Amino acid sequence: MIDFFNDLKNKYSICLNEQQKAAVERVKGPVLVLAGPGSGKTTVIIARTFYLVSCLGVNPDEILTVTFNKAAQLEMKSRYEKVFGSVSKATFSTLHSFCYSVVRDYEKMQGRRLKLIEGEKSDSVGKQRILSDIYREINGSNINEEDLETLANEIGFVKNKMFKSLDGLKFQTPNFEKIYNAYERYKKDNLLIDFDDMLTYCLAILKKFPDILASYKSRFRYFQVDEGQDLSKVQFEILKILVESEENNLFIVADDDQSIYGFRGAEPGHILELEGIYNNLQLIKLETNYRSSRNIVEISSKFIKNNIERYDKAHNTNNPKALDPVIKGFEDSLSQLDFLVEKIKEHQKENSQIAVLYRNNLSAIALVERLSREGISYKLKQNRVYFFKHWLIKDILAILRYAINPRDNDAFIRIFSRINRYISGAMVDNALKYAFDIPIIDAIIMSNDLKPFQVAKFHELKEEFNNLSKMSPKDALNYIEKEFRYFGSVRDFNKNTGASMEYLYNLLGILKTLAVRQKSVRDFLVLIDKLEEKFEKGSNAGADEGVKEKANPVILSTLHSSKGLEFDAVFMIDLANREIPGESALKKAGADKDDSLMEEERRLFYVGMTRARRWLYLLYPVHSNDIPVPRSTFVNEVYSVINGEATEKITQGAVIFHKIYGKGIITSIRTHLGRDVLDVDFTGRARTLDLQICLEKGIITF
């Protein structure tokens, strides 16, 4: 074994620490490797694979290494072949691909073929079309792309959790159970399967057909699993039945602190329960972080300890200390953008790899516009946003389009019921017979038997739209909101959509941010069209005028999509409670006393923090659409970690010493505009202090 590790170091430039060596050595029985961020888990997997083949003489075809997505599978395969390719071959597969091979074996046995309705190799009948048709049939309306994705995720959640009954479960999709059952019947009647069926069918086949199970058991003797924390119940059951033998040669590399796919059915509980399932489980912890500065490692490690359902770990690093994470609040999203662009330019001078991370793709919209205007090269990690197709955005843009073109009948038909001007559908229907040659409002006046005061109101409306077309875009948006009372008209409609009014106001806030630097409504509409095109491209590197192609474009990514990546500088933005942990998690933890969702959101925040090598920025706006928004409770937790000893001493009644005001007594501790503030009595003089600024600047002592 010593010779192997020496060869690994001298011939292949892989130097393993003692924990990593221990993981490579464990080749018999069940092994759980808890691999913290930046701890070299992929290196351990490929080194162990090479050890099995080159030292123990294991046939590479007897080793099944599974990942959870195609990109991870290709990366691991590429790394293995780059290092060991000329000496040893190995097989790497996604779990879905393996399950599909089991389904294909079943098809050959039964003499019939199932049609796949997802993915590149799928048949022409697509999953989205089928679900859209079923939704329309059951709910009597069309489903938009955002809600369609939610529906697909909810179906996947049910499949991965292996629910036998949906009683008592809550779903966002109206009439979900009816849609689910209709979808399952349709697939069964037409011999169709989707990706989730690959898993459930595979498990059923392995249980019902011992010959197929035996063929895979005889073929594979060693099972290696990457990202084991992402296992769902059905995936875990598949692995258990495959591995079951006298030896149980299951090697799982996981980090329960990075389990962030609960909405897909992933359960970190499977990892936590392994010791109860396998009495001889060997537990190894990879706790040395080779990625991040000591500050980031120590602070993020203390932060994640706020979770209860986890393995305890002692994360460490040999990397030197650098700067603590920068925690900074801003008056609004625009001020946050100003700071962000300034800091990005500073880091780009050092040729740093930079990422901007956010909880929701909506955060990328104003960001893409600003980076493009500043000539900063970027790349979207996930460019699918539903903002431009959202009904509210279409409504508001239709109002603006009609303002600059009174002959745009389609725009008027869309918005006449939203502007609170007492226009009936019958009026519009009558007018459409004459609206080919004249503006539709004139056609309404001409084609309907209107009273004089109604005619006067329509003339006033024409003037309103005329004035609207001449306003600045931001003033025009404010007019739509306040004078047309647009949001009043959508409240009842919104009850059927499931979206909160706060979410809808957030969409308007994004439009207002985009409108700030636009001179005219026409310019603003052109900007929106161009921005939609940018999202379709996913990148502006070398594409936009004034943007120079760079080797390191700024990566824009959701927190979920950033998993597995690393950067010199990481900016986590829009860190308000409504974004992360979100209202659902806060409500569940508060009213229902259930911290499961809160802990997953904390893990997601932890994933974002641990992407950073040297610099980490935690940024949040204090106001959104002129409404105060509390900063994320996770920002408060990080803040407490950084100022640990000091914050423990900050209690009501405690004595502090201020550089200017002298000795004082804390009379209250409260939150104001998302900031922690102290009310202090300095010998009869009451003062209010910003706690964060006081601690950062050393203004107060104890």
ROTI-796663 format. One record per residue (C-alpha): x, y, z. Coordinates in pm, whole numbers, padded with zeros to 5 digits, always signed. Example, Ala and Ser with C-alpha at 12.3 -4.5 7.8 and 13.67 -1.06 7.14 Angstrom:
2
+01230-00450+00780;+01367-00106+00714;
# end
This chain:
702
+00000+00000+00000;+00287+00237+00078;+00430+00167-00267;+00092+00247-00426;+00069+00589-00259;+00433+00662-00347;+00362+00572-00710;+00050+00782-00699;+00257+01079-00586;+00566+01026-00804;+00406+00902-01128;+00068+01075-01123;+00131+01384-00904;-00147+01288-00663;-00050+01339-00299;-00317+01219-00057;-00353+01310+00309;-00410+01045+00575;-00790+01073+00563;-00790+01038+00185;-00555+00738+00200;-00785+00572+00453;-01076+00615+00211;-00882+00462-00078;-00776+00163+00136;-01129+00065+00237;-01231-00170-00044;-01441-00428+00140;-01780-00375+00297;-01990-00057+00327;-01796+00270+00347;-01930+00621+00399;-01689+00902+00318;-01806+01239+00444;-01631+01481+00209;-01645+01847+00306;-01618+02131+00053;-01287+02137-00132;-01168+01814+00032;-01073+01631-00290;-01359+01381-00313;-01323+01326-00689;-00951+01263-00645;-01032+00999-00384;-01285+00823-00609;-01053+00801-00910;-00756+00700-00692;-00962+00425-00528;-01081+00303-00868;-00721+00287-00990;-00617+00104-00672;-00886-00161-00720;-00777-00221-01077;-00399-00184-01064;-00319-00326-00720;-00599-00570-00642;-00650-00691-00997;-01020-00613-01003;-01172-00621-01351;-01277-00261-01433;-01607-00400-01564;-01686-00514-01208;-01677-00156-01076;-01986+00063-01113;-01926+00430-01032;-02243+00638-01048;-02299+01013-01043;-02622+01212-01045;-02592+01404-01369;-02426+01377-01707;-02187+01668-01649;-02046+01512-01330;-02013+01175-01502;-01822+01323-01794;-01598+01527-01565;-01507+01226-01350;-01448+01007-01654;-01232+01276-01812;-01022+01323-01498;-00970+00950-01457;-00864+00899-01818;-00642+01206-01813;-00449+01070-01515;-00469+00692-01557;-00612+00641-01905;-00307+00477-02060;-00277+00232-01772;-00630+00146-01664;-00984+00170-01798;-01294+00226-01587;-01667+00274-01630;-01856+00578-01502;-02231+00616-01538;-02519+00829-01424;-02767+00652-01200;-03045+00719-01451;-02841+00567-01733;-02778+00255-01529;-03148+00225-01445;-03237+00267-01812;-03013-00030-01897;-03212-00238-01647;-03535-00126-01813;-03394-00220-02155;-03311-00570-02028;-03669-00601-01909;-03796-00487-02250;-03593-00756-02425;-03736-01017-02191;-04094-00900-02248;-04055-00841-02621;-04188-00485-02613;-04032-00142-02612;-04121+00155-02396;-04092+00502-02549;-03889+00765-02361;-04054+01108-02351;-03767+01306-02198;-03410+01386-02298;-03216+01398-02623;-03308+01041-02720;-03677+01081-02650;-03951+01018-02905;-04156+01296-03059;-04431+01279-02794;-04285+01509-02528;-04351+01511-02155;-04424+01885-02150;-04686+01857-02424;-04858+01565-02250;-04866+01743-01915;-04988+02067-02076;-05275+01884-02246;-05376+01703-01927;-05356+02025-01723;-05579+02208-01972;-05830+01922-01978;-05858+01905-01598;-05822+02271-01499;-05981+02430-01805;-05691+02670-01869;-05345+02672-02022;-05039+02628-01803;-04740+02861-01833;-04380+02741-01844;-04302+02826-01482;-04602+02636-01347;-04529+02350-01587;-04184+02312-01433;-04339+02316-01086;-04582+02043-01194;-04299+01828-01334;-04096+01875-01014;-04394+01776-00800;-04446+01459-01003;-04076+01377-00967;-04099+01445-00594;-04383+01193-00555;-04196+00929-00757;-03865+00974-00576;-04030+00969-00234;-04220+00651-00332;-04547+00784-00189;-04819+00522-00204;-05090+00776-00126;-05117+01151-00178;-05364+01200+00106;-05265+01487+00332;-04994+01616+00098;-05002+01974-00030;-04902+02071-00384;-04884+02404-00564;-05047+02268-00880;-05429+02290-00873;-05592+01943-00884;-05247+01784-00870;-05371+01436-00776;-05609+01423-01074;-05335+01540-01309;-05086+01293-01163;-05322+00998-01200;-05421+01099-01554;-05054+01133-01651;-04971+00789-01512;-05266+00632-01697;-05169+00801-02023;-04812+00672-02003;-04924+00322-01915;-05179+00306-02196;-04925+00431-02451;-04616+00244-02323;-04434+00567-02234;-04178+00640-01962;-04003+00953-01832;-03682+00996-01632;-03853+00935-01299;-04003+00613-01435;-03651+00489-01511;-03594+00479-01136;-03927+00336-01023;-03936+00079-01306;-03577-00024-01235;-03653-00090-00869;-03970-00284-00953;-03784-00493-01213;-03498-00576-00976;-03751-00687-00712;-03979-00889-00942;-03726-01051-01177;-03451-01229-00984;-03271-01330-01304;-03216-00968-01404;-03106-00879-01051;-02867-01176-01042;-02710-01073-01373;-02622-00729-01235;-02502-00867-00903;-02269-01106-01082;-02146-00833-01314;-02073-00566-01051;-01887-00642-00727;-01797-00287-00628;-02040+00006-00620;-01914+00363-00586;-02156+00656-00545;-02068+01022-00582;-02277+01297-00415;-02455+01041-00198;-02639+01312-00006;-02854+01361-00317;-03000+01010-00297;-03378+00994-00298;-03567+00708-00138;-03613+00518-00465;-03246+00565-00559;-03133+00447-00219;-03353+00139-00242;-03204+00055-00584;-02852+00071-00444;-02940-00138-00139;-03086-00421-00344;-02789-00419-00585;-02528-00417-00310;-02694-00674-00084;-02445-00958-00037;-02210-01099+00223;-01966-00817+00156;-02198-00521+00083;-01927-00343-00115;-02087+00000-00119;-01863+00308-00123;-02060+00633-00082;-01896+00974-00095;-02130+01238+00044;-02165+01557+00241;-02485+01577+00441;-02418+01951+00478;-02461+01995+00102;-02793+01817+00055;-02996+02084-00127;-03234+01897-00356;-03522+01820-00123;-03766+01952-00383;-03657+01662-00605;-03696+01409-00326;-03335+01396-00204;-03304+01307+00164;-02984+01352+00369;-03152+01122+00621;-03046+00822+00412;-02682+00908+00479;-02749+00969+00849;-02921+00627+00876;-02647+00421+00711;-02491+00324+01044;-02821+00169+01146;-02854-00024+00819;-02498-00157+00800;-02358-00262+01136;-02007-00277+00993;-02020+00063+00823;-01679+00228+00801;-01705+00605+00847;-01429+00830+00714;-01430+01209+00721;-01244+01422+00467;-01219+01741+00670;-00925+01926+00512;-01037+02202+00278;-00788+02274-00002;-01006+02542-00161;-01084+02829+00073;-00902+03069+00302;-00892+02985+00671;-01143+03261+00744;-01402+03118+00507;-01348+02760+00626;-01377+02849+00995;-01674+03084+00959;-01874+02860+00723;-01807+02557+00945;-01939+02735+01254;-02236+02862+01054;-02349+02514+00939;-02333+02386+01297;-02664+02567+01348;-02817+02264+01175;-02905+01979+01409;-02960+01688+01167;-02601+01634+01054;-02276+01453+01123;-02036+01658+01333;-01716+01748+01153;-01393+01934+01227;-01329+02121+00904;-00979+02259+00875;-00737+02398+00620;-00369+02468+00579;-00451+02773+00369;-00357+03108+00522;-00598+03358+00670;-00739+03624+00442;-01037+03855+00480;-01356+03776+00666;-01672+03770+00451;-01794+04120+00371;-02152+04173+00492;-02309+04482+00340;-02659+04624+00310;-02784+04875+00052;-03072+05116+00026;-03212+04928-00274;-03124+04682-00552;-02980+04959-00767;-02727+05057-00498;-02640+04691-00458;-02573+04671-00834;-02349+04979-00820;-02134+04823-00549;-02130+04485-00721;-02006+04626-01053;-01739+04832-00879;-01603+04530-00691;-01619+04303-00997;-01400+04550-01187;-01152+04556-00898;-01124+04177-00891;-01100+04151-01268;-00783+04359-01254;-00629+04064-01068;-00766+03820-01328;-00978+03655-01060;-01244+03398-01129;-01569+03560-01016;-01921+03435-00953;-02241+03613-00860;-02483+03376-00687;-02851+03422-00610;-03144+03217-00482;-03379+03305-00765;-03307+03349-01136;-03503+03676-01128;-03196+03832-00964;-03002+03782-01287;-03223+04008-01500;-03108+04352-01387;-02761+04208-01338;-02729+04096-01700;-02847+04436-01824;-02596+04620-01605;-02298+04397-01688;-02373+04428-02058;-02391+04806-02032;-02064+04816-01838;-01888+04600-02097;-01827+04319-01847;-01815+03970-01992;-02049+03719-01823;-02185+03368-01863;-02519+03247-01730;-02494+02907-01566;-02870+02863-01590;-03039+03093-01839;-03397+02972-01811;-03607+03251-01664;-03982+03296-01687;-03979+03671-01623;-04033+03775-01984;-04326+03536-02029;-04494+03610-01696;-04847+03741-01741;-04782+04046-01523;-04480+04150-01730;-04677+04096-02050;-04959+04310-01910;-04737+04603-01815;-04540+04593-02138;-04868+04577-02333;-04983+04898-02161;-04659+05068-02264;-04678+04932-02619;-05030+05061-02657;-04922+05400-02524;-04669+05443-02807;-04895+05278-03067;-05272+05340-03026;-05336+05107-03321;-05194+04805-03135;-05527+04628-03089;-05372+04314-02943;-05208+04515-02667;-05535+04695-02584;-05737+04371-02578;-05490+04236-02325;-05500+04532-02088;-05840+04705-02109;-05973+04514-01807;-05657+04586-01603;-05655+04967-01613;-05971+05027-01408;-06149+05250-01659;-06483+05066-01673;-06439+04923-02021;-06655+04617-02089;-06576+04326-02313;-06886+04403-02519;-06755+04755-02590;-06429+04611-02721;-06602+04341-02927;-06818+04606-03097;-06516+04826-03162;-06310+04552-03326;-06541+04565-03628;-06417+04919-03699;-06068+04924-03547;-05880+04840-03866;-05849+05198-03985;-05875+05396-03661;-05738+05359-03306;-05946+05118-03100;-06052+05379-02844;-06197+05590-03126;-06370+05275-03252;-06520+05217-02906;-06661+05570-02905;-06800+05530-03257;-06945+05178-03229;-07112+05191-02887;-07415+05384-02764;-07225+05580-02502;-07347+05855-02274;-07174+06194-02296;-06980+06142-01971;-06854+05805-02104;-06734+05965-02426;-06556+06228-02219;-06387+05956-02011;-06261+05781-02323;-06115+06105-02453;-05946+06147-02116;-05812+05791-02148;-05666+05874-02491;-05488+06170-02334;-05366+05951-02048;-05202+05709-02289;-05059+05998-02488;-04904+06144-02172;-04784+05798-02068;-04592+05762-02394;-04399+06082-02317;-04305+05997-01959;-03976+05856-01844;-04006+05476-01820;-03989+05479-01440;-04259+05747-01414;-04469+05546-01659;-04441+05237-01442;-04537+05436-01133;-04838+05575-01322;-04952+05223-01416;-04916+05114-01055;-05082+05411-00887;-05310+05589-01136;-05432+05285-01327;-05435+05099-00992;-05309+04797-01182;-05239+04582-00877;-05588+04634-00746;-05726+04478-01064;-05509+04167-01041;-05570+04073-00677;-05873+03856-00749;-05708+03707-01056;-05398+03635-00852;-05591+03419-00606;-05616+03157-00880;-05249+03173-00978;-05098+03091-00638;-04840+03372-00659;-04814+03615-00369;-04869+03985-00417;-04519+04040-00278;-04383+03828-00563;-04575+04035-00818;-04450+04359-00667;-04100+04215-00691;-04149+04170-01066;-04250+04533-01094;-03944+04629-00890;-03721+04457-01146;-03885+04656-01426;-03829+04978-01230;-03461+04896-01181;-03424+04834-01554;-03608+05157-01633;-03387+05392-01432;-03136+05477-01707;-03376+05463-02004;-03479+05796-02157;-03805+05697-02325;-04073+05430-02315;-03972+05323-02665;-03607+05280-02554;-03725+05082-02253;-03928+04840-02467;-03630+04790-02699;-03414+04718-02394;-03654+04449-02270;-03654+04279-02611;-03274+04282-02626;-03249+04157-02270;-03472+03861-02350;-03238+03777-02639;-02939+03788-02404;-03098+03527-02181;-03164+03307-02478;-02793+03328-02566;-02679+03272-02207;-02358+03471-02257;-02232+03802-02387;-01864+03703-02413;-01747+03847-02741;-02106+03896-02857;-02214+04241-02737;-02077+04562-02874;-01815+04697-02634;-01776+04365-02454;-01436+04206-02496;-01419+03828-02479;-01225+03723-02170;-01089+03395-02046;-01271+03441-01715;-01621+03579-01771;-01821+03649-01457;-02032+03342-01383;-02393+03417-01295;-02561+03127-01120;-02833+03022-00882;-02705+02881-00555;-02828+02538-00661;-02641+02544-00992;-02318+02660-00825;-02274+02332-00640;-01944+02165-00726;-01788+02488-00856;-01529+02720-00702;-01417+03078-00761;-01168+03330-00627;-01442+03580-00546;-01805+03500-00473;-02085+03756-00441;-02407+03627-00285;-02673+03889-00360;-03034+03974-00272;-02997+03804+00066;-03339+03896+00202;-03557+03664+00407;-03813+03643+00128;-03543+03496-00100;-03353+03273+00142;-03472+03096+00352;-03804+03209+00203;-04147+03248+00354;-04231+02876+00337;-03929+02774+00543;-03985+03051+00797;-04351+02961+00835;-04279+02591+00865;-04015+02652+01131;-04234+02900+01317;-04595+02787+01310;-04533+02417+01246;-04216+02381+01458;-04057+02190+01169;-03698+02292+01090;-03641+02048+00801;-03691+02307+00526;-03502+02571+00724;-03206+02336+00754;-03206+02267+00381;-03208+02640+00307;-02918+02683+00551;-02730+02408+00365;-02795+02596+00041;-02652+02914+00194;-02352+02711+00312;-02297+02577-00040;-02281+02935-00167;-02033+03042+00100;-01801+02748+00037;-01769+02820-00336;-01529+03104-00247;-01153+03062-00237;-01046+03407-00113;-01323+03666-00115;-01683+03628-00008;-01944+03904-00017;-02288+03874+00142;-02505+04154+00001;-02866+04253+00060;-03103+04545-00016;-03278+04714+00274;-03573+04823+00056;-03751+04666-00238;-04000+04876-00433;-03979+05131-00148;-04089+04866+00103;-03851+04761+00386;-03734+04398+00354;-03562+04210+00637;-03222+04071+00552;-03180+03694+00558;-03167+03538+00899;-02866+03347+00766;-02680+03676+00721;-02749+03741+01088;-02610+03397+01175;-02289+03458+00979;-02263+03800+01137;-02291+03639+01481;-02019+03388+01394;-01780+03661+01282;-01845+03868+01592;-01902+03568+01815;-01762+03680+02149;-01883+04036+02113;-02240+03948+02019;-02268+03711+02316;-02206+04009+02544;-02472+04221+02377;-02780+04182+02596;-03035+04419+02734;-02890+04584+03044;-02528+04522+02943;-02272+04799+02993;-02077+04917+02687;-01812+05181+02622;-01844+05406+02317;-01545+05590+02169;-01733+05921+02170;-02024+05890+02412;-01844+05695+02684;-02016+05452+02920;-02370+05344+02838;-02635+05083+02918;-02819+04890+02644;-03190+04951+02694;-03315+04747+02396;-03200+04541+02098;-03415+04550+01785;-03418+04531+01406;-03475+04844+01198;-03485+04832+00817;-03315+04496+00821;-03032+04614+01051;-02962+04523+01414;-02969+04839+01626;-02905+04911+01991;-03089+05168+02197;-02836+05290+02456;-02867+05523+02753;-02547+05729+02791;-02609+05888+03132;-02947+06027+03039;-02871+06077+02668;-03050+05818+02449;-02867+05707+02137;-02947+05452+01867;-02644+05263+01732;-02602+05041+01425;-02461+04725+01582;-02278+04597+01274;-02100+04926+01207;-02004+04961+01573;-01847+04616+01582;-01680+04641+01241;-01523+04979+01325;-01442+04893+01687;-01656+05184+01806;-01786+05000+02113;-01610+04778+02367;-01723+04591+02676;
# end
